[in-house]
Amino acid sequence: MEVESMTVAVEIMNKALEDNPWSIMGHCFNMKKWPANTPAKEVDFRYIQF
């Protein structure tokens, strides 16, 4: 699994999360919000919000 981290304005982040999931070049792209300073390896990616 490939996990990317990015920083965005709260307003943009909320809009992007509300519009989940996306399809990019035929692949499902979904974002998940998690607490700051939490390593990705500690986040449960088994479930995503639709």
Protein Blocks (a to p, Z undefined) as FASTA:
>chain_A
ZZddddddfklmmmmmmmpccdeehiacddddddehiafklpcfkbccZZ
